Amino acid sequence: MLGQMTTLRASETSFIVAVQRTRLARALVPAGKALSFFGEHAAGWILLGLLGAGIDWSHAGAWLLSVLAVIVAHGLSVVIKRVVRRPRPGAVVGADGKLDAGKGAYPVTAGGRVDARGLAEAGEQRASGADDDSDGEGATGNGTTGEGTTGDRTTGEFAAGDRTTGELATGEFAAGRGAIASAVKVYASAPSKLSFPSSHASSTMAACIVYTAFFPWLWPLAVVVALAMGVSRVILGMHFVTDVLAGYAIGLIVGVPTILLLHG
C-alpha cells in the first residue's frame, strides 16, 4: 500500500490539480504540448543552436559552445534525476506499494501502456468524482485495480486497503498496485518516470541565456519563453513547481558562466 505522502508532495499535487481545473490551463494544453515536443531531449534547442552556427558562420565556434552548454544543462538534470528519483505527479503505485519511479515511460496505465490522453481523462473523472458527493459515504470499486476504495467524499481524500497507512492530502488517491496515485491529469508523455528536476526547464533556461546573448534585444522574449516552458510542465502534469524551479537553477548555473566566457 502507498504510504502517507510527504507534505511537500501533497501540497504541490493539490496545486497542480487546482491549476489544471482552471479554464485558462485547459486552453493552454495544446500550446504546452507543442513546447513539450520542442524541448524533448533538448532537441529543439540543439537544432536552433546549430542553425545559428550555420547562418552566423563568423561566430560558429561561439554558437557551438552555446549548444554544448544546452546539452550540459540537459545532461546534468538527467543525472540529478537518477540520483533523486522523485516520481512524477501522475505516478502509479508499484509492486512494492510505493510510487513507481522505476524504468519505463511516463505516464503508465494499469496495463503498463503509455496513454497520456487516457490518464488525462481518468484524472478528470476522478477529480470530478471527488467533488460530486459531500455526504461522507465511502466510494466502492476501483476501475483501475478492481479493489474497493473507502474515503471521505467531503474532502476528496481516498485510501484503499490498509487505512493505517494514513490519508492523503486533497487531490491525492491511494490504491492498490497499478493504480493512479493522484487526481493530476497527464497530457503528455516522457521516456522517464523521474520528475526532479525538469530537464525541459533546464535546457530551456540555458538556451534562452546563451542564445539571447547573440541578440540582446530578444531578452524580453527569452524570459517569456522560459516562463512558458516552466508553466507548461505543470499544466501538462509532467512536473511539480519545485522541479521546474530546480531546472531553472541548473540552466542559470550553466548558462551564465557560458555567456561570461564567450561574450564577457
Secondary structure, DSSP 8 states (H G I E B T S, - for coil): ------HHHHHHHHHHHHHHTSHHHHHHHHHHHHHHHHHGGGHHHHHHHHHHHHHSGGGHHHHHHHHHHHHHHHHHHHHHHHHH--B-TT-BB-TTSSB--SSS-BS--TTS---HHHHHHHHHHHHHHHHH--S-------TTTS---EEETTTTEEE-S-GGG----TTBEE-STT-B-BS----S-BS--B-SS-HHHHHHHHHHHHHHTT-GGGHHHHHHHHHHHHHHHHHTTS--HHHHHHHHHHHHHHHHHHHHHHH-
